[in-house]
């Protein structure tokens, strides 16, 4: 019969997974001051109870039906807001900078403005964004900068790459600015995503950038998706069509309203 202490640890593990979206064996072993073998046993038991899903080195929350729409559907949803936000975001890109562009229907709207920048290096995991820049090569305003595409596991519905290969490439790259798309922004949960792989890649983008810009239309404000990307304290700027939300505890200078 399992001890009460073990049951308490398992309960706490479930809470951490639900809040963070993922846990690591080594991290849990330090939190509870027990061996990694004990943690692995707990994870196996929780998986058998269908409370979590084990992955290499840890566990993740069991995904229910994803609320993330396909890229095709996302591209037309709130499109007027996204165009305004995308243009505003692109205005912060300076000539000669190296930037991360996250996959997303809002970040996609930055492409037409980015093409006019000089000597910009764009690093992206978005097939549509890369295609838009390449389309402009026959335009009267062709893209004159450089583009680095992150290879990795292809998410067909969302036209993006992610996973360990993309993460490995991103870890080796350091940029001036990162432009991140999200699925939720909440004062307690922070910025969140419906896809764990996308969440982890976005986190690397943020860590390796001097400045981070979050792009969010009104539908994302107050929403909480399955996986946490970062706390709001780690965000430099939020570009949105929504007026400043004081309850979020974010400085006015970080909240950029696109209009």
Steps between C-alpha positions, in 0.01 A plus 500: 500500500640838399584741781312823550817694424527333159135580425561862596798515262289357218226753565754782492651365177157513336457861614840597356424328168162672476653841576821472297397255228809288555739372767853359502612201706814675628307811595240304694768300679651827628162644600405195706853406605459141382678281244428520129394132518225596747379776269499270197291251697252774589479607135439142387219464753344832400516403134328170575228704672478717184588811701810591294692391191862389540760639260877471486641649819167590654129530434242731344136574554259276310368708214128522460358602165724783387339842473762615251347556159685408184714771339245531219221581748722721717607712203147631445391528865521858636699586187448879527647502851789278395597720206513810724703317766737351241574836342561655842735216597700536179553870574728399788739312270805710416717466191787256554338307786478124546151390607300193591153480344283241672239308300159658536218662307577838661878492457430406136358849450848645561634360172391776262672763715811292576576474129568874490765484772868504406751229594262325739561133582178312567504168690167319489324165530200619300451368147247775412733776622794360305281461191380859524854632511600283203194610302624854521818414314312572176337808653601860441605492866683168529627386838868599518588335827592147607271222613578196716232232517495272805466137397328239713176309540236641264156582641289475186183667629697798624772526232781518753798302622563412863650229717854417609670574166348848473581563867862394448540750215326779689721446806804591291358829374492834681300795372410862560124448522252212516139534387286236667145385424291362785166334570436651841606790720393505864635687804538178700582243231722732294528433127384157386469273197283204399801310364782383728765487224415852386510613863852364549630655177346839582668482840840459330425794270431717804806384694733570205366845413602838639136612480177303480178619341175308556233540232143452622160585358205553735393133495819398682476751786376325812515157333706214646630231262636160607873573523686785662764680296613758756390730779396850400799632696727345231326690219647830378208623290144396416358625170121478487191686385368498858542805728735458796370249754611631838390184683783311328759695694691588183669836468330738255821528298496125429139494379501625139158563352487464121247723329 
